[in-house]
Amino acid sequence: MAMTFKQLEAFHAVIVAGSVTRAAVMLRVSQPAISRLLADLEASAGFALFVRTARQLSPTERARALHAEVERSLVGLGQIEEVARALRERGEGQLRLAVIPSLLSAVTGQMLAPFAAAHRSISVCVEVAATLDALDWLGARQCDLGITFEPMSQPGIEAETIGTTEAACVVPRDHPLARHAGPVGPADLAGWAFISYRLDSAFRADVDRLFEAAAIRRDLRFEARTTAAVCELVAATGGVAIIPCPGPALAADARLALLPLRPGLSSQVLLVRAPGLLSPPATAFTDFIRTRRLDFVGVLPSSPAKGQRP
């Protein structure tokens, strides 16, 4: 017996909701209907999906592995429905864009806002994701385009440079280094608790090499995956960090001060895609940003902020 969409939908709902009762509410059907669909799916799969006790269902390891594929399929179907809705209501469809967190502010302000104003018939869906997740989505055709600054090494992904970022040092606003005259370097950061990116980050490797070249040991107290998390730790702990793209939101954060870094550390901003034909909205976006001069560095101060003592 072949699996059906309704069986997979019920299976997904039970995994997400945690019980047959809540899954029935989510799908607006009866509990016996959910139980029947699960039984039919188990018959189709040829193995048990849940361990049944008196009060709950617990998914087996096989069920969790199957759910990962089911979830991807349902997401794809949901995107098809969303594209159909956009075509029906707007006429040109939807742009699906994956953006890494540290570039989100610059991308929305310099790319998406003017693009949306110029292409009112195109709807836009933005997914914020780590680089590896964005590349996986592109490979699975769950996104049209991605914007990242990490080096590309994944096969089957095409990339073009659309800008450059300059790294900056971020410290608490009342930190002694916030009054530093001019750029700061590795030696200035020695002795302060250093908040770093995770070891699997390409930018972390660049920063590590910067300190190794200067023969400076850091007090590596904390690490985080995203720039937002790194900056929250800086604000909360009084530590210091180096970030790849100091966007307008960080420049406006009253808790933090941004300082130029010397020697400089730059990263290319890449527009990435899977090979093959792009959708009309993705083509329109690609053509649009190729005609624009993108500034990812403009918020970085070249001297102490007004009111700060050198």
Secondary structure, DSSP 8 states (H G I E B T S, - for coil): ----HHHHHHHHHHHHHSSHHHHHHHHTS-HHHHHHHHHHHHHHHTS--EEE-SS-EEE-HHHHHHHHHHHHHHHHHHHHHHHHHHHHHTSS-EEEEEE-GGGHHHHIIIIIHHHHHH-TT-EEEEEE--HHHHHHHHHTTS-SEEEE-S----TT-EEEEEEEEE-EEEEETTSGGGG-SS-B-HHHHTTSEEEEE-TT-HHHHHHHHHHHHTT---EEEEEESSHHHHHHHHHHH--BEEES---HHHHT-TTEEEEEBSS--EEEEEEEE-SS---HHHHHHHHHHHTS---SSTTS-SS--TT---
